[in-house]
Amino acid sequence: MEQLKFGHKKLYIDGKLVEASNNKTFEVICPADERPTATIAWASREDTERALESAQRGFKTWSALPLNERLDWIDKLRNKILDNKDRLRESIMYEMGKTWEGTEEDLTSITDSLKYYSEEIKKRSDIPLEDKEGTHEHHFISQPLGVAVAFLAYNFPLLNLGFKLGPALAAGSSIILKPSEFSPLSAYIIGELCAEINFPAGVITVLCGDVKEVGIPLCESTIPKLITMIGSTETAQKLIAQSAKTSIKRYSMECGGNAPFIVCEDADLELAINIGAALKTGNSGQICVAPNRFFVHESLVEDFTAGMVEKFSGTKVGFGRENQPDMGPLANKASVKKVQHIVNKAIEQGGNLRYGGKALDGTGYYFEPTVITFDSNEVEVLQHEIFGPVALIVPFKTKEEVIVLANNTDAGLASYVFSKNNETLDFFAKRLEFGEVQLNGVKYDIYLPHGGVKNSGIGVDCSTYALDDYLAKKRVTKALLRQ
């Protein structure tokens, strides 16, 4: 039997690395060559119940620690991650097929999150409230919330994990991390690193398993006080429905997007092409904020299309640290089928295939960077998130027309506008129904809030605001005794 590159990984429960109680395992497949790269312990319902109980005990211990001790532990974990950065980046490369350059964002996101929230929590203090009659003193205080359960998407294994782990640990909450079965390897290695430094038991848990054995029991338990997720809108709806059966919980959900990318007639065309192409080929288009619908002014649409085709035709698709490809494969076979279905539908609905349009022959889940143009915006396929390297381009005449087209979606995560006119930019900034409006560029960082409106989510990841999800608010009122 061929030796697996990353061997076998165990669950991390109650501060220990353990096998699943049912002895089940799951193969992690490298999407670049469709070969197993590791096996992971596949948790049972019994393991899930044990994880919940240990997380409850871990919360009591962790929340009672003085802040400086908690921060020392967080710093210890961050240093351990940095000591193992190449190992973690390589695990992401093999579980996701990412380019080596692309793995750096995952690594820096988790380390930046641990550092940022360690500093941010120090700024939190009790808020005095006014008493109009002068008879009482009031304070609004924050305390650790409790056990959080985090369901993570496959596209950015450590970035998604870091967005949850940083604020939870800093706030004094314990957290159960349930990675996607398509990219669980790096999360399991985080569990190994926690075990190596003897991180306080029960504070961090890492496990993966079937929905019935892990997902539903985590949601239906009364132990978690927060259910947080990065994933699809459909998954969020299921998690909320399942978890609300037994108790009232908080929710922080970053769901799917259907981002418009608006290129006005006075836009910097080269800038728009460069950013648009990079957002579609970065992580193979598997980014919730990647633009789906490119609305380009009719005077620029041919030049923009030609520029995107040129960029896509020069994209080096492949795998490996030495090969230095620009784009890797999609995460799994189902993703290839979904993207191919969307491309076929787009063509059936009047789309003109200008470049790409199919999965690449041979092994691996590769899909060509693809450009499709439309003469009309009356296209049903424009309502669906693609999650792949496909650009759908639609012409428009006026900003009043395109704002209606852009907002014609149930999603509301990210949006992009390119124009040299500040009044035009202000017009779109005020009217776009999205949680993020990016004007003439793109910027994301741990200190900037990231969240959506409509069916794209509840709450925010990143920034100081994310801490609020993991903190309970309490008003303390003291009557002033008469002298």
The 8 nearest C-alpha neighbors of each residue, nearest first, counted from 0:
[[1, 2, 3, 35, 6, 4, 36, 34],
 [2, 0, 3, 4, 35, 36, 34, 6],
 [1, 3, 0, 4, 6, 5, 36, 37],
 [4, 2, 6, 36, 37, 5, 1, 35],
 [3, 5, 36, 6, 2, 37, 35, 93],
 [6, 4, 37, 3, 36, 7, 90, 38],
 [5, 7, 3, 37, 4, 38, 8, 2],
 [6, 8, 38, 39, 37, 5, 9, 40],
 [9, 7, 39, 40, 38, 187, 6, 10],
 [10, 8, 40, 17, 18, 16, 39, 11],
 [9, 11, 17, 206, 16, 40, 205, 18],
 [10, 12, 16, 205, 190, 204, 15, 17],
 [11, 13, 204, 14, 15, 50, 10, 16],
 [14, 12, 201, 200, 53, 15, 50, 11],
 [13, 15, 200, 12, 201, 194, 11, 199],
 [16, 14, 12, 11, 13, 17, 194, 200],
 [15, 17, 11, 10, 9, 12, 194, 191],
 [18, 16, 10, 9, 15, 11, 19, 12],
 [17, 19, 9, 40, 10, 20, 22, 16],
 [18, 20, 22, 42, 21, 40, 41, 23],
 [19, 21, 22, 18, 46, 43, 45, 42],
 [22, 20, 19, 23, 43, 42, 41, 18],
 [23, 21, 19, 20, 18, 24, 40, 41],
 [24, 22, 41, 21, 40, 19, 25, 42],
 [23, 25, 40, 41, 39, 38, 22, 26],
 [26, 24, 39, 38, 41, 40, 27, 23],
 [27, 25, 38, 37, 35, 28, 39, 24],
 [26, 28, 37, 35, 38, 36, 25, 94],
 [29, 27, 35, 34, 36, 33, 30, 26],
 [28, 30, 94, 93, 33, 31, 34, 32],
 [31, 29, 33, 363, 96, 32, 364, 330],
 [30, 32, 363, 96, 29, 328, 33, 364],
 [31, 33, 363, 34, 362, 30, 29, 364],
 [34, 32, 30, 29, 363, 28, 31, 362],
 [33, 35, 28, 32, 29, 36, 30, 31],
 [36, 34, 28, 27, 37, 26, 29, 3],
 [35, 37, 3, 4, 28, 27, 5, 29],
 [38, 36, 6, 5, 27, 3, 7, 35],
 [37, 39, 26, 7, 25, 27, 24, 8],
 [40, 38, 8, 25, 24, 7, 9, 41],
 [39, 41, 24, 9, 19, 18, 10, 23],
 [42, 40, 24, 208, 23, 19, 207, 25],
 [41, 43, 208, 19, 46, 207, 40, 206],
 [42, 44, 46, 45, 212, 21, 47, 19],
 [45, 43, 212, 47, 46, 213, 48, 42],
 [44, 46, 48, 43, 47, 49, 20, 42],
 [47, 45, 49, 43, 44, 48, 42, 50],
 [48, 46, 44, 50, 49, 45, 213, 51],
 [49, 47, 51, 45, 50, 46, 44, 52],
 [48, 50, 46, 52, 47, 51, 53, 45],
 [49, 51, 47, 53, 48, 52, 12, 54],
 [52, 50, 54, 48, 49, 53, 47, 55],
 [51, 53, 55, 49, 54, 50, 48, 56],
 [52, 54, 201, 56, 50, 13, 55, 51],
 [55, 53, 201, 57, 51, 56, 52, 202],
 [56, 54, 52, 58, 53, 57, 146, 51],
 [57, 55, 53, 59, 58, 54, 52, 201],
 [58, 56, 201, 202, 54, 60, 55, 59],
 [59, 57, 173, 61, 55, 56, 60, 62],
 [60, 58, 56, 57, 62, 61, 63, 55],
 [59, 61, 57, 63, 58, 62, 56, 64],
 [62, 60, 58, 64, 63, 59, 57, 171],
 [61, 63, 171, 59, 64, 60, 58, 143],
 [62, 64, 60, 61, 59, 65, 171, 58],
 [63, 65, 61, 62, 66, 68, 69, 60],
 [66, 64, 68, 67, 63, 69, 62, 61],
 [67, 65, 69, 68, 70, 64, 169, 171],
 [66, 68, 70, 69, 65, 71, 64, 72],
 [69, 67, 71, 70, 66, 65, 64, 72],
 [70, 68, 66, 72, 71, 67, 64, 73],
 [69, 71, 73, 67, 68, 72, 117, 74],
 [72, 70, 68, 74, 69, 73, 75, 67],
 [71, 73, 75, 69, 70, 74, 76, 68],
 [74, 72, 70, 76, 75, 71, 77, 69],
 [73, 75, 77, 71, 72, 76, 70, 78],
 [76, 74, 72, 78, 73, 77, 71, 79],
 [77, 75, 79, 73, 74, 78, 80, 72],
 [76, 78, 74, 80, 79, 75, 110, 73],
 [77, 79, 81, 75, 80, 76, 82, 74],
 [80, 78, 76, 82, 77, 81, 75, 83],
 [81, 79, 77, 83, 82, 78, 84, 76],
 [80, 82, 84, 78, 83, 79, 77, 110],
 [81, 83, 79, 80, 84, 78, 85, 77],
 [84, 82, 80, 81, 86, 85, 87, 79],
 [83, 85, 81, 87, 86, 82, 80, 88],
 [86, 84, 88, 87, 83, 89, 82, 81],
 [87, 85, 89, 83, 84, 88, 90, 91],
 [88, 86, 90, 84, 89, 85, 185, 83],
 [87, 89, 85, 91, 102, 90, 86, 84],
 [88, 90, 92, 86, 91, 87, 85, 93],
 [91, 89, 87, 93, 92, 88, 185, 94],
 [92, 90, 94, 88, 89, 93, 95, 185],
 [91, 93, 97, 89, 96, 90, 95, 94],
 [92, 94, 96, 29, 90, 91, 95, 89],
 [93, 95, 29, 91, 182, 92, 96, 90],
 [96, 94, 97, 92, 330, 93, 91, 182],
 [95, 97, 92, 93, 31, 30, 327, 328],
 [98, 96, 92, 95, 327, 101, 99, 102],
 [97, 99, 101, 100, 327, 324, 326, 92],
 [98, 100, 102, 101, 320, 97, 92, 319],
 [99, 101, 98, 102, 103, 104, 323, 97],
 [100, 102, 98, 99, 103, 97, 104, 282],
 [103, 101, 99, 88, 105, 104, 100, 91],
 [102, 104, 106, 105, 101, 100, 107, 88],
 [105, 103, 107, 102, 106, 108, 101, 158],
 [106, 104, 158, 157, 108, 102, 103, 107],
 [107, 105, 103, 108, 104, 109, 157, 110],
 [108, 106, 110, 104, 109, 105, 111, 103],
 [107, 109, 158, 111, 105, 106, 110, 104],
 [108, 110, 161, 112, 111, 107, 158, 106],
 [109, 111, 107, 113, 112, 108, 77, 114],
 [112, 110, 114, 108, 109, 113, 107, 115],
 [113, 111, 165, 109, 115, 110, 114, 161],
 [112, 114, 165, 110, 111, 116, 115, 117],
 [113, 115, 111, 117, 112, 116, 110, 118],
 [116, 114, 112, 118, 117, 113, 111, 119],
 [115, 117, 119, 118, 166, 113, 114, 165],
 [118, 116, 114, 115, 169, 119, 120, 70],
 [117, 119, 116, 115, 121, 120, 114, 122],
 [118, 120, 116, 121, 122, 117, 115, 463],
 [119, 121, 122, 123, 118, 117, 116, 169],
 [122, 120, 119, 123, 118, 117, 124, 66],
 [123, 121, 120, 119, 124, 118, 463, 117],
 [122, 124, 120, 121, 125, 119, 141, 126],
 [125, 123, 126, 122, 140, 141, 121, 120],
 [124, 126, 140, 139, 138, 127, 141, 123],
 [125, 127, 139, 138, 124, 128, 140, 137],
 [128, 126, 138, 137, 139, 125, 129, 136],
 [129, 127, 137, 138, 126, 130, 139, 136],
 [128, 130, 131, 127, 137, 136, 133, 135],
 [129, 131, 133, 132, 135, 128, 136, 134],
 [132, 130, 133, 129, 134, 135, 128, 136],
 [131, 133, 134, 130, 135, 129, 136, 479],
 [132, 134, 130, 131, 135, 136, 479, 129],
 [135, 133, 132, 479, 478, 130, 136, 131],
 [136, 134, 478, 479, 477, 133, 130, 137],
 [137, 135, 477, 476, 478, 130, 138, 479],
 [138, 136, 476, 128, 475, 127, 477, 135],
 [137, 139, 127, 475, 126, 128, 474, 140],
 [138, 140, 474, 126, 125, 473, 127, 475],
 [139, 141, 125, 473, 472, 138, 474, 126],
 [142, 140, 472, 471, 470, 473, 125, 143],
 [141, 143, 471, 470, 144, 472, 140, 473],
 [144, 142, 470, 171, 172, 170, 471, 145],
 [145, 143, 470, 471, 469, 172, 142, 224],
 [146, 144, 172, 224, 143, 58, 173, 147],
 [145, 147, 223, 173, 224, 174, 172, 55],
 [148, 146, 174, 225, 223, 226, 224, 173],
 [147, 149, 175, 226, 174, 227, 176, 225],
 [150, 148, 227, 176, 228, 177, 175, 151],
 [151, 149, 228, 177, 178, 227, 176, 229],
 [152, 150, 178, 229, 228, 179, 149, 159],
 [153, 151, 230, 229, 179, 154, 178, 150],
 [152, 154, 179, 182, 156, 155, 181, 151],
 [153, 155, 152, 156, 285, 286, 95, 330],
 [156, 154, 158, 159, 157, 153, 105, 152],
 [155, 157, 153, 159, 158, 154, 182, 160],
 [158, 156, 160, 105, 159, 161, 155, 109],
 [157, 159, 105, 108, 161, 155, 160, 109],
 [160, 158, 162, 157, 161, 156, 155, 151],
 [159, 161, 157, 158, 163, 162, 164, 156],
 [160, 162, 109, 164, 158, 163, 159, 165],
 [161, 163, 159, 160, 164, 165, 460, 158],
 [164, 162, 161, 160, 165, 166, 167, 159],
 [163, 165, 161, 167, 166, 162, 160, 168],
 [166, 164, 113, 112, 167, 168, 163, 161],
 [167, 165, 169, 466, 168, 116, 164, 170],
 [166, 168, 172, 164, 170, 165, 169, 469],
 [169, 167, 171, 170, 166, 165, 172, 164],
 [170, 168, 166, 171, 167, 117, 116, 120],
 [171, 169, 167, 168, 143, 172, 166, 469],
 [172, 170, 62, 143, 168, 169, 61, 167],
 [173, 171, 145, 167, 143, 170, 168, 58],
 [172, 174, 202, 58, 146, 54, 203, 147],
 [175, 173, 147, 203, 148, 146, 202, 176],
 [174, 176, 204, 148, 203, 149, 205, 147],
 [177, 175, 205, 149, 204, 178, 148, 174],
 [176, 178, 150, 206, 207, 149, 205, 151],
 [179, 177, 151, 183, 150, 176, 207, 180],
 [180, 178, 153, 181, 182, 152, 183, 151],
 [179, 181, 183, 182, 178, 207, 208, 153],
 [180, 182, 179, 153, 183, 27, 330, 94],
 [183, 181, 153, 94, 179, 180, 184, 156],
 [182, 184, 178, 186, 180, 179, 185, 181],
 [183, 185, 187, 186, 182, 188, 90, 94],
 [184, 186, 188, 187, 90, 183, 87, 91],
 [187, 185, 189, 188, 183, 184, 190, 178],
 [186, 188, 190, 184, 189, 185, 183, 205],
 [187, 189, 191, 185, 190, 186, 192, 184],
 [190, 188, 186, 192, 187, 191, 193, 185],
 [191, 189, 187, 193, 188, 11, 192, 205],
 [192, 190, 188, 194, 189, 193, 195, 187],
 [191, 193, 195, 189, 194, 190, 188, 196],
 [194, 192, 190, 198, 191, 195, 196, 197],
 [193, 195, 197, 191, 192, 196, 14, 15],
 [194, 196, 192, 193, 197, 191, 198, 190],
 [195, 197, 193, 194, 198, 192, 76, 75],
 [198, 196, 194, 195, 193, 199, 14, 200],
 [197, 199, 193, 196, 200, 194, 14, 72],
 [200, 198, 202, 197, 14, 201, 57, 61],
 [201, 199, 14, 13, 202, 57, 198, 203],
 [200, 202, 57, 13, 54, 53, 203, 14],
 [201, 203, 173, 57, 200, 54, 58, 199],
 [204, 202, 174, 201, 175, 173, 205, 54],
 [205, 203, 175, 12, 11, 176, 201, 174],
 [206, 204, 176, 11, 10, 190, 175, 177],
 [207, 205, 10, 177, 42, 176, 204, 11],
 [206, 208, 177, 42, 41, 178, 180, 213],
 [209, 207, 42, 41, 213, 212, 210, 43],
 [208, 210, 212, 211, 213, 214, 207, 42],
 [209, 211, 214, 213, 212, 215, 208, 216],
 [212, 210, 215, 209, 213, 214, 216, 44],
 [211, 213, 44, 209, 43, 210, 208, 214],
 [214, 212, 210, 208, 216, 47, 209, 211],
 [213, 215, 210, 217, 216, 211, 218, 212],
 [214, 216, 218, 217, 211, 213, 210, 219],
 [217, 215, 219, 218, 213, 214, 220, 212],
 [218, 216, 214, 215, 220, 219, 213, 47],
 [219, 217, 242, 215, 216, 220, 241, 214],
 [218, 220, 242, 216, 217, 245, 241, 215],
 [221, 219, 222, 218, 217, 216, 223, 245],
 [220, 222, 246, 223, 245, 219, 224, 218],
 [221, 223, 220, 224, 146, 51, 55, 52],
 [224, 222, 146, 147, 225, 221, 148, 220],
 [223, 225, 248, 146, 145, 147, 249, 222],
 [226, 224, 249, 147, 248, 223, 250, 227],
 [227, 225, 250, 148, 147, 149, 249, 251],
 [228, 226, 251, 149, 252, 250, 148, 225],
 [227, 229, 150, 252, 149, 151, 230, 253],
 [228, 230, 253, 151, 152, 254, 252, 150],
 [231, 229, 152, 254, 228, 255, 253, 234],
 [230, 232, 254, 255, 234, 233, 235, 229],
 [231, 233, 254, 235, 234, 255, 236, 454],
 [234, 232, 236, 231, 235, 237, 230, 254],
 [235, 233, 237, 231, 236, 232, 238, 230],
 [234, 236, 232, 238, 237, 233, 239, 231],
 [235, 237, 233, 239, 234, 238, 240, 232],
 [236, 238, 240, 234, 235, 239, 241, 233],
 [239, 237, 235, 241, 240, 236, 242, 234],
 [238, 240, 236, 242, 237, 241, 243, 235],
 [241, 239, 237, 243, 238, 242, 236, 244],
 [242, 240, 238, 239, 243, 244, 218, 219],
 [241, 243, 218, 219, 239, 244, 240, 238],
 [242, 244, 240, 246, 245, 241, 247, 239],
 [245, 243, 242, 241, 246, 219, 240, 247],
 [244, 246, 243, 219, 221, 242, 220, 247],
 [247, 245, 243, 221, 248, 244, 242, 219],
 [246, 248, 243, 249, 245, 224, 242, 244],
 [249, 247, 224, 225, 246, 250, 226, 243],
 [250, 248, 225, 224, 226, 251, 247, 468],
 [249, 251, 226, 227, 225, 252, 248, 457],
 [252, 250, 227, 458, 457, 228, 226, 253],
 [251, 253, 456, 228, 457, 227, 254, 229],
 [254, 252, 456, 229, 228, 455, 450, 230],
 [255, 253, 455, 231, 232, 456, 230, 252],
 [254, 256, 231, 455, 232, 287, 230, 410],
 [255, 257, 412, 410, 287, 258, 455, 411],
 [258, 256, 384, 291, 410, 259, 290, 383],
 [257, 259, 290, 414, 413, 291, 256, 288],
 [260, 258, 292, 414, 405, 290, 293, 261],
 [259, 261, 415, 293, 290, 294, 416, 292],
 [260, 262, 416, 294, 295, 415, 293, 259],
 [263, 261, 295, 417, 266, 416, 296, 294],
 [262, 264, 266, 296, 418, 265, 417, 261],
 [263, 265, 296, 266, 298, 299, 262, 418],
 [266, 264, 418, 263, 419, 267, 420, 417],
 [267, 265, 418, 417, 263, 268, 264, 419],
 [268, 266, 270, 269, 271, 265, 418, 417],
 [267, 269, 271, 270, 266, 272, 303, 262],
 [270, 268, 272, 271, 267, 273, 306, 303],
 [269, 271, 273, 268, 267, 272, 274, 439],
 [270, 272, 268, 274, 269, 273, 275, 267],
 [271, 273, 275, 269, 270, 274, 276, 307],
 [274, 272, 270, 276, 271, 275, 269, 277],
 [275, 273, 277, 271, 276, 272, 278, 270],
 [274, 276, 272, 278, 277, 273, 271, 279],
 [277, 275, 279, 273, 278, 274, 272, 307],
 [276, 278, 274, 280, 279, 275, 281, 273],
 [277, 279, 275, 281, 276, 289, 280, 274],
 [278, 280, 284, 388, 276, 277, 281, 289],
 [281, 279, 283, 284, 277, 388, 278, 326],
 [280, 282, 283, 278, 277, 284, 279, 326],
 [281, 283, 284, 285, 280, 97, 326, 286],
 [284, 282, 280, 281, 285, 388, 326, 387],
 [283, 285, 387, 388, 279, 280, 282, 286],
 [286, 284, 386, 387, 283, 282, 154, 287],
 [285, 287, 289, 288, 284, 386, 282, 154],
 [286, 288, 256, 289, 255, 285, 386, 254],
 [287, 289, 413, 286, 256, 290, 258, 412],
 [288, 290, 286, 278, 287, 279, 284, 291],
 [291, 289, 258, 259, 260, 292, 288, 257],
 [292, 290, 258, 257, 390, 259, 289, 391],
 [291, 293, 259, 391, 290, 260, 294, 392],
 [292, 294, 392, 260, 391, 259, 393, 295],
 [295, 293, 261, 393, 394, 260, 392, 292],
 [296, 294, 262, 394, 300, 261, 395, 293],
 [297, 295, 395, 263, 264, 394, 298, 299],
 [296, 298, 394, 300, 299, 395, 396, 295],
 [297, 299, 296, 300, 264, 301, 295, 396],
 [300, 298, 302, 297, 296, 301, 303, 264],
 [299, 301, 303, 297, 295, 302, 296, 298],
 [302, 300, 304, 303, 299, 305, 298, 297],
 [301, 303, 305, 299, 304, 300, 306, 268],
 [302, 304, 306, 300, 301, 305, 299, 307],
 [305, 303, 301, 307, 306, 302, 300, 308],
 [304, 306, 302, 308, 303, 307, 301, 309],
 [305, 307, 303, 309, 304, 308, 302, 272],
 [306, 308, 310, 304, 309, 305, 272, 311],
 [309, 307, 311, 305, 306, 310, 312, 304],
 [308, 310, 306, 312, 307, 311, 305, 313],
 [311, 309, 307, 313, 308, 312, 306, 314],
 [310, 312, 308, 314, 313, 309, 368, 307],
 [313, 311, 309, 310, 314, 308, 368, 354],
 [312, 314, 310, 311, 315, 309, 308, 325],
 [315, 313, 311, 312, 325, 316, 310, 326],
 [316, 314, 325, 324, 313, 326, 317, 312],
 [317, 315, 326, 324, 327, 325, 314, 318],
 [318, 316, 324, 327, 326, 315, 319, 328],
 [319, 317, 327, 324, 31, 98, 96, 322],
 [320, 318, 322, 321, 323, 98, 99, 317],
 [319, 321, 99, 322, 323, 98, 318, 324],
 [320, 322, 323, 319, 318, 324, 99, 98],
 [321, 323, 319, 320, 324, 318, 317, 98],
 [322, 324, 321, 320, 319, 325, 98, 99],
 [325, 323, 315, 317, 316, 326, 322, 318],
 [326, 324, 315, 314, 316, 323, 98, 327],
 [327, 325, 316, 324, 283, 280, 98, 317],
 [326, 328, 317, 97, 96, 316, 318, 98],
 [329, 327, 365, 364, 96, 31, 30, 330],
 [328, 330, 364, 331, 365, 283, 334, 335],
 [329, 331, 95, 30, 328, 334, 364, 96],
 [332, 330, 334, 333, 329, 30, 364, 335],
 [331, 333, 335, 334, 364, 336, 330, 329],
 [334, 332, 336, 335, 331, 337, 330, 338],
 [333, 335, 337, 332, 336, 331, 338, 329],
 [334, 336, 332, 338, 333, 337, 339, 364],
 [337, 335, 333, 339, 334, 338, 340, 332],
 [336, 338, 334, 340, 339, 335, 333, 341],
 [339, 337, 341, 335, 340, 336, 334, 342],
 [340, 338, 342, 336, 341, 337, 335, 343],
 [339, 341, 337, 343, 338, 342, 336, 344],
 [342, 340, 344, 338, 339, 343, 345, 337],
 [341, 343, 345, 339, 344, 340, 338, 346],
 [344, 342, 340, 346, 345, 341, 339, 347],
 [343, 345, 347, 341, 346, 342, 340, 348],
 [344, 346, 342, 348, 350, 343, 347, 380],
 [345, 347, 350, 343, 349, 348, 344, 351],
 [348, 346, 344, 345, 349, 343, 350, 342],
 [347, 349, 345, 346, 350, 344, 378, 379],
 [350, 348, 346, 347, 373, 351, 345, 374],
 [349, 351, 346, 373, 345, 372, 371, 348],
 [350, 352, 372, 371, 353, 373, 346, 349],
 [353, 351, 371, 354, 370, 350, 372, 346],
 [352, 354, 370, 371, 351, 372, 355, 308],
 [353, 355, 370, 369, 352, 308, 356, 371],
 [356, 354, 369, 367, 368, 357, 370, 353],
 [355, 357, 369, 367, 342, 354, 352, 358],
 [356, 358, 367, 366, 355, 359, 339, 342],
 [357, 359, 366, 365, 367, 360, 335, 339],
 [358, 360, 365, 366, 357, 367, 361, 364],
 [361, 359, 358, 362, 365, 363, 357, 366],
 [360, 362, 359, 363, 364, 365, 32, 358],
 [363, 361, 32, 33, 360, 364, 31, 365],
 [362, 364, 31, 32, 30, 33, 365, 361],
 [363, 365, 328, 329, 30, 332, 331, 31],
 [366, 364, 328, 359, 363, 358, 329, 367],
 [367, 365, 358, 359, 357, 368, 364, 328],
 [366, 368, 355, 369, 357, 358, 356, 359],
 [369, 367, 388, 311, 355, 389, 366, 280],
 [368, 370, 355, 389, 354, 356, 367, 390],
 [369, 371, 390, 354, 353, 389, 391, 352],
 [372, 370, 352, 391, 351, 353, 350, 392],
 [373, 371, 392, 351, 350, 391, 393, 352],
 [374, 372, 350, 393, 375, 392, 351, 349],
 [373, 375, 393, 394, 372, 376, 350, 349],
 [376, 374, 373, 377, 393, 378, 394, 349],
 [375, 377, 378, 393, 373, 374, 404, 394],
 [378, 376, 375, 379, 381, 348, 374, 380],
 [377, 379, 376, 380, 381, 348, 375, 345],
 [378, 380, 381, 382, 377, 348, 383, 345],
 [379, 381, 382, 378, 383, 345, 344, 341],
 [382, 380, 379, 383, 378, 292, 291, 391],
 [381, 383, 380, 379, 408, 384, 257, 378],
 [384, 382, 381, 380, 385, 257, 379, 341],
 [383, 385, 257, 386, 256, 291, 382, 255],
 [384, 386, 387, 383, 338, 291, 341, 389],
 [387, 385, 285, 284, 384, 286, 287, 388],
 [386, 388, 284, 285, 385, 389, 283, 338],
 [389, 387, 284, 368, 279, 283, 280, 369],
 [390, 388, 369, 387, 368, 370, 391, 279],
 [389, 391, 370, 369, 291, 392, 371, 388],
 [392, 390, 371, 292, 372, 293, 370, 291],
 [393, 391, 293, 372, 294, 371, 373, 292],
 [392, 394, 294, 373, 293, 372, 295, 376],
 [395, 393, 295, 297, 296, 294, 300, 392],
 [396, 394, 296, 297, 295, 401, 397, 294],
 [395, 397, 296, 297, 400, 394, 398, 401],
 [398, 396, 400, 399, 395, 401, 296, 263],
 [397, 399, 401, 400, 402, 396, 263, 395],
 [400, 398, 397, 402, 401, 403, 396, 404],
 [401, 399, 397, 398, 403, 402, 404, 396],
 [400, 402, 404, 398, 403, 399, 405, 395],
 [403, 401, 405, 404, 399, 400, 398, 406],
 [402, 404, 401, 406, 405, 400, 407, 399],
 [405, 403, 401, 407, 402, 406, 400, 376],
 [404, 406, 402, 407, 403, 259, 401, 408],
 [407, 405, 403, 404, 408, 432, 402, 431],
 [408, 406, 404, 405, 403, 409, 382, 402],
 [409, 407, 410, 406, 382, 257, 405, 411],
 [408, 410, 454, 453, 411, 407, 455, 382],
 [411, 409, 454, 455, 256, 408, 257, 453],
 [412, 410, 433, 452, 455, 451, 453, 432],
 [411, 413, 451, 434, 433, 256, 455, 435],
 [414, 412, 435, 258, 288, 433, 434, 436],
 [413, 415, 436, 258, 259, 437, 435, 260],
 [416, 414, 260, 437, 436, 438, 261, 259],
 [415, 417, 261, 438, 260, 262, 439, 437],
 [418, 416, 439, 262, 266, 263, 438, 261],
 [417, 419, 266, 263, 420, 265, 424, 416],
 [420, 418, 266, 265, 421, 417, 267, 424],
 [419, 421, 423, 418, 422, 424, 265, 266],
 [422, 420, 424, 423, 425, 419, 418, 426],
 [421, 423, 425, 424, 420, 426, 427, 419],
 [424, 422, 426, 420, 421, 425, 427, 418],
 [423, 425, 421, 427, 426, 422, 428, 420],
 [424, 426, 428, 422, 423, 427, 421, 429],
 [427, 425, 423, 424, 429, 428, 422, 430],
 [426, 428, 430, 424, 429, 425, 431, 423],
 [429, 427, 425, 426, 430, 431, 424, 436],
 [430, 428, 427, 426, 431, 425, 432, 424],
 [429, 431, 427, 428, 432, 426, 402, 425],
 [430, 432, 427, 433, 428, 429, 406, 402],
 [433, 431, 406, 411, 430, 434, 452, 453],
 [434, 432, 411, 412, 435, 431, 413, 452],
 [433, 435, 451, 412, 452, 450, 411, 413],
 [436, 434, 413, 433, 414, 412, 437, 451],
 [435, 437, 414, 415, 413, 428, 438, 433],
 [438, 436, 415, 441, 414, 440, 435, 416],
 [437, 439, 416, 440, 415, 417, 436, 424],
 [440, 438, 417, 416, 437, 418, 441, 415],
 [439, 441, 438, 437, 442, 274, 415, 417],
 [442, 440, 437, 443, 439, 438, 274, 415],
 [441, 443, 444, 440, 437, 447, 438, 439],
 [442, 444, 447, 441, 445, 449, 446, 448],
 [445, 443, 447, 446, 442, 461, 448, 108],
 [444, 446, 461, 447, 462, 112, 111, 443],
 [445, 447, 462, 444, 461, 448, 463, 115],
 [448, 446, 462, 444, 445, 461, 449, 443],
 [449, 447, 462, 461, 459, 460, 450, 446],
 [450, 448, 460, 459, 461, 447, 451, 435],
 [451, 449, 459, 434, 253, 458, 460, 412],
 [450, 452, 412, 434, 455, 456, 411, 433],
 [451, 453, 411, 455, 434, 456, 433, 454],
 [452, 454, 455, 411, 410, 409, 456, 451],
 [455, 453, 410, 456, 409, 452, 232, 411],
 [456, 454, 254, 451, 410, 411, 452, 255],
 [455, 457, 253, 252, 254, 451, 454, 452],
 [456, 458, 252, 251, 253, 459, 250, 451],
 [459, 457, 251, 450, 252, 456, 460, 465],
 [460, 458, 450, 449, 465, 448, 461, 457],
 [459, 461, 449, 465, 448, 162, 450, 462],
 [460, 462, 445, 448, 465, 446, 447, 449],
 [463, 461, 446, 448, 447, 464, 445, 465],
 [462, 464, 465, 466, 119, 461, 446, 116],
 [463, 465, 462, 466, 467, 459, 448, 461],
 [464, 466, 460, 467, 463, 461, 459, 468],
 [467, 465, 166, 464, 468, 469, 463, 170],
 [466, 468, 470, 465, 469, 464, 471, 463],
 [469, 467, 466, 470, 465, 251, 249, 225],
 [468, 470, 144, 467, 466, 167, 170, 143],
 [471, 469, 144, 143, 467, 142, 468, 141],
 [470, 472, 144, 142, 141, 143, 473, 469],
 [473, 471, 141, 140, 470, 142, 139, 474],
 [472, 474, 140, 139, 141, 475, 471, 142],
 [473, 475, 139, 138, 140, 476, 472, 137],
 [474, 476, 138, 137, 139, 473, 477, 140],
 [477, 475, 137, 136, 474, 138, 135, 478],
 [478, 476, 136, 135, 479, 137, 475, 134],
 [477, 479, 135, 480, 134, 136, 476, 137],
 [480, 478, 135, 134, 477, 481, 136, 133],
 [481, 479, 478, 482, 134, 135, 477, 136],
 [480, 482, 479, 134, 478, 135, 133, 477],
 [481, 480, 479, 134, 478, 135, 133, 477]]
